[in-house]
Amino acid sequence: MTVLVAPGVKLKFFDLIGEEYREYTFPGYDTIMITGSVSGAIDKAGNHYIYDLGGKCHFVPADFIHLEWLITDPQFRWTSPGK
């Protein structure tokens, strides 16, 4: 699915079904946890755009230093954007 995320900026979203949560760690070790991720996209700068089960949209800046996620089904162990 391709979505307009900003004026003139369209991104192709990929499925994240099967994730219980994803947690981003930033310099200084601040964290953001997103539960119930449904789909996501990554722009050319490395920023992440995530939709969750509650219908919320999350923007995660590209300066994170670590990404961790928990899967609910082993078939989703490693997903590849665009697949």
C-alpha positions as CSV (number, residue, x, y, z in Angstrom):
1,M,0.0,0.0,0.0
2,T,1.3,3.4,-0.9
3,V,0.4,6.3,1.4
4,L,0.8,10.1,1.2
5,V,2.6,10.9,4.5
6,A,3.4,14.6,3.7
7,P,2.7,17.0,0.8
8,G,4.4,15.3,-2.2
9,V,5.8,12.4,-0.2
10,K,4.4,8.9,-0.9
11,L,5.8,5.9,0.9
12,K,5.2,2.2,0.3
13,F,4.1,0.5,3.6
14,F,4.9,-3.1,4.5
15,D,3.1,-5.5,6.9
16,L,4.2,-5.7,10.5
17,I,1.4,-8.1,11.5
18,G,2.8,-10.5,14.0
19,E,4.6,-8.0,16.1
20,E,3.5,-7.6,19.7
21,Y,5.7,-4.5,20.1
22,R,8.7,-2.7,18.7
23,E,11.0,-0.5,20.8
24,Y,13.4,2.1,19.5
25,T,16.4,3.3,21.6
26,F,17.9,6.7,21.0
27,P,21.2,8.3,22.0
28,G,21.0,9.0,25.7
29,Y,19.0,5.7,26.0
30,D,15.5,7.3,25.8
31,T,13.1,4.7,24.3
32,I,9.8,4.6,22.4
33,M,7.7,1.5,22.5
34,I,4.9,0.9,20.0
35,T,2.5,-1.9,20.6
36,G,0.4,-3.7,18.0
37,S,2.3,-2.5,14.9
38,V,0.3,-3.2,11.8
39,S,2.3,-1.6,9.0
40,G,5.3,0.5,8.5
41,A,7.4,2.4,6.0
42,I,10.9,3.9,5.9
43,D,11.8,7.1,4.0
44,K,15.0,7.9,2.2
45,A,16.4,9.6,5.3
46,G,15.7,6.4,7.4
47,N,12.8,7.8,9.4
48,H,10.1,5.2,10.3
49,Y,6.4,5.6,9.9
50,I,4.3,3.1,11.8
51,Y,0.6,2.4,12.0
52,D,-0.7,0.5,15.1
53,L,-3.9,-1.5,15.8
54,G,-5.5,1.5,17.5
55,G,-5.3,3.5,14.3
56,K,-2.5,5.7,15.6
57,C,0.3,6.9,13.3
58,H,3.8,7.1,14.7
59,F,6.8,8.9,13.3
60,V,10.2,7.7,14.5
61,P,13.2,9.8,13.6
62,A,16.2,8.1,12.0
63,D,18.6,8.9,14.8
64,F,17.7,5.8,16.8
65,I,20.6,3.5,17.8
66,H,18.7,0.2,18.4
67,L,15.5,-1.4,17.3
68,E,14.0,-4.4,19.1
69,W,10.7,-6.2,18.5
70,L,8.8,-9.2,19.8
71,I,6.9,-11.4,17.4
72,T,3.7,-13.3,18.2
73,D,4.1,-15.9,15.5
74,P,7.4,-17.5,14.4
75,Q,6.5,-17.2,10.7
76,F,7.1,-13.4,11.1
77,R,10.6,-13.8,12.7
78,W,12.3,-11.6,10.1
79,T,10.3,-9.5,7.7
80,S,11.7,-7.6,4.8
81,P,10.4,-4.2,3.7
82,G,8.6,-4.5,0.4
83,K,8.1,-8.3,0.5
